[in-house]
Amino acid sequence: MNNRARLVLLSDLRLPIRGAFGPECYPETAVRAVVQRVSRASVAINGKVIGEIGPGLLVMIGVSTSDAEADADYLVEKIAGLRIFEDGDGKMNRSVADVGGAVLAISQFTLFGDVRRGKRPSFDGAARPERARELYEYFVAQIRQCGLRCETGQFQAMMSVSLINQGPVTVLLDSSKLF
């Protein structure tokens, strides 16, 4: 018998891969957001700035194939109340509203890029543009209804996003509560 270590791939084991690695870990219904605490952020198209904020949150939002308003509502409530700004004691204890900050919301379907089966992302999990636009616009309207100033990018445009991530602080949110 050879004493050399042998690499065993999960696919060689022929085990049903469930739990943390199975398909149920990636449900079809979940609005996703990458939330970054920023000292400033902007979005430009062809060199022209179309949205800009000072201190606040840069939110990249992706919509999946079967999302509903309830998924967007969950994220709005979470983001509006997210306590990731420091209080007087240097503890993350204040929300974007508490610090008088704003939100820059950018639609980003690539949050649903799936590379589990290769190296080129599949975007099958992302919503069709028409539905994604509806939910993105709904999300923006709900953020504004919370009393927050919300700047936006342009849906389906090639955008240049600039930011200064303060901390850095980055939080991943998912309406199916995976993370």
N, C-alpha and C positions, 0 to 999 in steps of 0.2 A: 504494500500500500504506500502510495506517495504521500509524504508529509507536507507537501506544498499547500498553501491556502488556495481554496477554489472559490471563485466568484459565482454566486448563485443569483440569478435574476428572479424577481418576483414572477415574471411571466413563465419561467421554467418550472415553477412550483405547481402550476395549474390549480391554484387555490382560488376560491371565489373571493375576490377583493371587495370587501364591504367595509362599513364603518368609516373610519377617517379617510380612507382612500377610494371609497366607492362612489358611484354616480349620485347617490343621495346627498353626498357632500357638496354637490354643485347643482342645486335645484334650478329649475327653469324660471322660477318666479322670485325675483329679488332685484330691487333697485339697488345699485351699488354706488358708493361715493367714496372718494378720497378727499379728506378734509385736511387742509394745511393752515396752520396759524401763520399769518403773514404780517409783516410791518408795512408792506405794500405789494400790490399785484396789478397787472394790466394785461389786456389782450388786444392784439393788433391784427389787422388784415391788410396785406400789401403795404406794410409800414405805417398804416394809419391806426392810431389807438381808438378803439371803439368802446372800451370799458376799462375803468380804473378805480381802484380803491386804495385807501391808506390802511391803517391797522384793521384787521378783520380776518375773514376766512376765505380762502380760495377753495371752492368745491367743484371737483370734477365729478360729474354724475353720468352714470350709464343705466340704460333701461333695457330690461330683458323682454323676451318674447311674450310673456303672459303677465306682465305687471299691470297693476291697477292703481287707482288714486290712493287706496289705502296704503300701498307700499310707499308712495311719495309722501303721504301724510306722516308715516312713521319717521322717515328721514328728516322731514321738516321739523317735527317736534324734537327729535334727537339733536339736530344741528343747532337749532335756535337755543336750546338749553345746555349745549355741550360746554362744560366748565373746563376750558383748557387755557384760560388766561389767568395770569398770576394776580393774587390779591396783595395787600400790603405786606404780608409775611413771606411773599415769594412762593406761595402754594397755589397750584392750579385750582382755582376755586371760583372763577368768574366766567360768565358767558360773553358772547360777542355783544349782546345787548347791554350787559352790565358795563362794558368798557366803551360803549358808544361806537363800536366797530361796524363794518359793512361786510357784505358777502359778494364775491365775484363767482358766478355760477357758469361753468363751462360744460357743455354737453360732450361726452366722450364715450362713444360706442365701444372703443377698444378695451374698456374695462371688462368686457365680456369676451375678450380674446382667449381662446382655449388652445393650449399647446400640449395637452396630454397625449396626443397621438402623432406628434411630429414636431417640427421646428417652425413651420409656417402657421400662424394663428388662424383658427377657424372662428368666424364671428356668427355662427349659426344661432348662438344663444342671445344675440343682441336683437332688440325689437326692430321691426321695419321702420324706416325713417318717418313715415306719417304718424305712427303711434308713438314713437320716441319723441317726436316734436311736441305732440299733445301733452305727454307726461312731463317733459322738460319745462314747457311753458306753465303747466299747472304747478309744478314745484316752485318755479320762480314767483308766481302769483301768491302762493301760500307763504313763502318766505317774506314777501313784502307785506302780506296781511299780518304777519307777526310784528310789524313795525320796524323791520330792518331794511336799510337801503340795500338794494340788490342790483348790481351791474351784471351784464351778460356778455357772452360772446355772440357769434352768429351761427345759428344751427347749420350744420353741413358745410361750413366754410373751412378752408385751410387757415388755421390761426397760429399766431405766435404768442405764447403765454409767457410772461415774465413775472417773477416773484422773488421776494426775499422772505424765505421761510424763517420765522422767528422761533428760535429754540435750538435746533429745529423741532417742530411738533407736527406730526402727521398721524392722522387717525383714519382707519378703514371702517366703513359702515356698510351694512348689508341688511336690507329689510327682512330677509329670512332669518336674521340674527345668527348667521354663521360666525361672524366676527364683529 
